Amino acid sequence: MAYWRMQMHPDDSARSVAHAVNCISRGFVGLDFREDVGDLRARKEPIPAGQADYVAMLEKMGVGDVILIQAHHRPLALVRVSGDYFYHPDAKELFRVWCRHLRPIRLISYYADYQTNPAGWSKITMTDTIAQLKDANGMAYNLIEKWLEDIGADRS
C-alpha cells in the first residue's frame, strides 16, 4: 500500500472543494488533461508537457492505496483506491464528474469530521496535481498516518 496526495479540479480552483466532493461522493478520484489524450493504457504519444505525472494514476497507483485529497492547500478527505484505472470519454455525462481518467474509491473520512475546528487545520502546500508520498517524515505522510490511527481505520 502506498500513500498519495491529490488535487481534483479542472482549471477552476475557485470551486476545487465542490469538484472534489462531487467526485468523492460518486465514488471516484480522477483527473483530466487540458486536451483529451484518450485512454492512457492505449496511448503511444508522449503526454503533454507539465502533465506527465498524471500517468502515475495508471502506472503506480494501486488498489488499497490511500489518497489524501487536498483543496486550497488544506486536507479535504482520505480515500482508499478500490479499483483499477479506467478512461471514459463520456464520464461528464454518465457519472456527472468533470474528469475522464478515473479510479474507483471508497471514502475513509472527511477532514472536517476528523478535525472539527478549522482554525487548527493543517496547511500543506501542494503545487502539483498528484504525487506519491515517499518521505515517511513528510508532513502529508505523517498526517495520513495519524489520521488513520486516530479514527481506527485499517492501514492495509
PABA-248172 format. One record per residue (C-alpha): residue in one letter; x, y, z. Coordinates in nm, 4 decimals. Layout:
PT   rest         c1         c2         c3
PT      A          X          Y          Z
...
//
This chain:
PT   rest         c1         c2         c3
PT      M     0.0000     0.0000     0.0000
PT      A     0.1222     0.3477    -0.0861
PT      Y     0.0174     0.6961     0.0199
PT      W    -0.0671     0.9723    -0.2287
PT      R    -0.1908     1.3264    -0.2278
PT      M    -0.4056     1.4708    -0.4998
PT      Q    -0.5990     1.7785    -0.6040
PT      M    -0.9141     1.7220    -0.8080
PT      H    -1.0404     2.0166    -1.0045
PT      P    -1.0241     2.1390    -1.3620
PT      D    -0.8905     2.4871    -1.4339
PT      D    -1.1438     2.6108    -1.1786
PT      S    -0.9598     2.6277    -0.8463
PT      A    -1.2259     2.8616    -0.7043
PT      R    -1.4556     2.5563    -0.6948
PT      S    -1.1990     2.2918    -0.6035
PT      V    -1.3915     2.1714    -0.2975
PT      A    -1.7141     2.1353    -0.4970
PT      H    -1.5408     1.9422    -0.7760
PT      A    -1.3569     1.7128    -0.5319
PT      V    -1.6613     1.6402    -0.3145
PT      N    -1.8679     1.5709    -0.6251
PT      C    -1.6171     1.3081    -0.7428
PT      I    -1.5716     1.1541    -0.3975
PT      S    -1.9477     1.1315    -0.3387
PT      R    -1.9814     0.9448    -0.6679
PT      G    -1.7045     0.7029    -0.5679
PT      F    -1.4175     0.8281    -0.7834
PT      V    -1.0908     1.0112    -0.7856
PT      G    -0.9895     1.1480    -1.1184
PT      L    -0.8066     1.3920    -1.3331
PT      D    -0.8059     1.5154    -1.6863
PT      F    -0.5795     1.6823    -1.9360
PT      R    -0.6120     2.0223    -2.0981
PT      E    -0.6790     1.8387    -2.4241
PT      D    -0.8280     1.4906    -2.4493
PT      V    -0.5388     1.2433    -2.4652
PT      G    -0.7617     0.9365    -2.4667
PT      D    -0.7137     0.6191    -2.2677
PT      L    -0.3670     0.6217    -2.1082
PT      R    -0.3433     0.2419    -2.1460
PT      A    -0.3516     0.2757    -2.5255
PT      R    -0.1564     0.5989    -2.5670
PT      K     0.1627     0.5817    -2.7712
PT      E     0.2494     0.9545    -2.7932
PT      P     0.4133     1.1474    -2.5098
PT      I     0.1850     1.3108    -2.2546
PT      P     0.1612     1.6919    -2.2866
PT      A     0.4402     1.8851    -2.1144
PT      G     0.3796     1.9537    -1.7469
PT      Q     0.1248     1.6733    -1.7131
PT      A     0.3422     1.3604    -1.7297
PT      D     0.2981     1.2918    -1.3568
PT      Y    -0.0716     1.2216    -1.4254
PT      V     0.0294     0.8829    -1.5679
PT      A     0.1155     0.7729    -1.2123
PT      M    -0.2574     0.7228    -1.1520
PT      L    -0.2422     0.4407    -1.4074
PT      E     0.1094     0.3031    -1.3693
PT      K     0.1922     0.3372    -0.9983
PT      M    -0.1290     0.3787    -0.8002
PT      G    -0.2801     0.0519    -0.6828
PT      V    -0.5894    -0.0914    -0.5226
PT      G    -0.5661    -0.0373    -0.1462
PT      D    -0.3557     0.2793    -0.1718
PT      V    -0.4657     0.5733     0.0427
PT      I    -0.5040     0.9208    -0.1075
PT      L    -0.5093     1.2496     0.0805
PT      I    -0.7376     1.4751    -0.1232
PT      Q    -0.6442     1.8420    -0.0837
PT      A    -0.8201     2.1670    -0.1672
PT      H    -0.6650     2.5116    -0.1323
PT      H    -0.3567     2.3596     0.0360
PT      R    -0.5748     2.2066     0.3087
PT      P    -0.6722     1.8431     0.3691
PT      L    -1.0211     1.7612     0.2448
PT      A    -1.0609     1.3833     0.2632
PT      L    -0.8901     1.0478     0.2902
PT      V    -0.9974     0.7849     0.0404
PT      R    -0.8867     0.4310    -0.0431
PT      V    -0.8451     0.3142    -0.4027
PT      S    -1.0883     0.0273    -0.4651
PT      G    -1.0432    -0.0408    -0.8362
PT      D    -0.8260    -0.0087    -1.1424
PT      Y    -0.7740     0.2973    -1.3610
PT      F    -1.0229     0.3464    -1.6406
PT      Y    -1.0924     0.6105    -1.9006
PT      H    -1.4436     0.7024    -2.0061
PT      P    -1.4872     0.9653    -2.2797
PT      D    -1.8429     1.0379    -2.1625
PT      A    -1.7737     1.0452    -1.7866
PT      K    -1.9064     1.4006    -1.7588
PT      E    -2.2492     1.2901    -1.8755
PT      L    -2.2513     0.9330    -1.7436
PT      F    -2.1021     0.9838    -1.3955
PT      R    -2.1563     1.3626    -1.3672
PT      V    -1.7911     1.4276    -1.2865
PT      W    -1.5537     1.6687    -1.4582
PT      C    -1.2775     1.4148    -1.5295
PT      R    -1.2443     1.1261    -1.7741
PT      H    -0.9461     0.9464    -1.6151
PT      L    -1.0838     0.7720    -1.3079
PT      R    -1.0215     0.5259    -1.0285
PT      P    -1.2975     0.3901    -0.8051
PT      I    -1.2525     0.4745    -0.4374
PT      R    -1.4255     0.4471    -0.1060
PT      L    -1.4306     0.7332     0.1380
PT      I    -1.2402     0.6816     0.4625
PT      S    -1.3119     1.0206     0.6219
PT      Y    -1.3639     1.3881     0.5528
PT      Y    -1.1115     1.6104     0.7297
PT      A    -1.3817     1.8397     0.8720
PT      D    -1.5298     1.5372     1.0504
PT      Y    -1.1868     1.4427     1.1857
PT      Q    -1.0706     1.7930     1.2833
PT      T    -1.3794     1.9991     1.3576
PT      N    -1.2050     2.3297     1.4353
PT      P    -1.0933     2.4908     1.1055
PT      A    -0.8601     2.7264     1.2933
PT      G    -0.6316     2.4296     1.3605
PT      W    -0.6368     2.2762     1.0123
PT      S    -0.3037     2.1806     0.8634
PT      K    -0.1760     2.3723     0.5639
PT      I     0.0206     2.1532     0.3252
PT      T     0.1298     2.3428     0.0172
PT      M     0.0703     2.1439    -0.2981
PT      T     0.1543     2.2778    -0.6418
PT      D     0.1265     1.9561    -0.8417
PT      T    -0.1896     1.7605    -0.9174
PT      I    -0.0876     1.4174    -0.7962
PT      A     0.2126     1.2838    -0.6082
PT      Q     0.3091     0.9613    -0.4399
PT      L     0.4284     1.0262    -0.0849
PT      K     0.7580     0.8503    -0.0184
PT      D     0.9051     1.0541     0.2675
PT      A     0.7849     0.8959     0.5926
PT      N     0.8926     1.2155     0.7700
PT      G     0.6930     1.4430     0.5401
PT      M     0.4001     1.6468     0.6658
PT      A     0.1372     1.4874     0.4384
PT      Y     0.2626     1.1340     0.5052
PT      N     0.2534     1.1919     0.8812
PT      L    -0.0936     1.3445     0.8613
PT      I    -0.2251     1.0343     0.6834
PT      E    -0.0630     0.8024     0.9395
PT      K    -0.2031     0.9972     1.2375
PT      W    -0.5467     1.0398     1.0809
PT      L    -0.5778     0.6672     1.0068
PT      E    -0.4626     0.5797     1.3576
PT      D    -0.6890     0.8327     1.5301
PT      I    -1.0037     0.7138     1.3528
PT      G    -0.9091     0.3454     1.3827
PT      A    -0.9018     0.2896     1.0076
PT      D    -0.7398    -0.0181     0.8588
PT      R    -0.3944     0.0618     0.7244
PT      S    -0.3717    -0.2363     0.4919
//
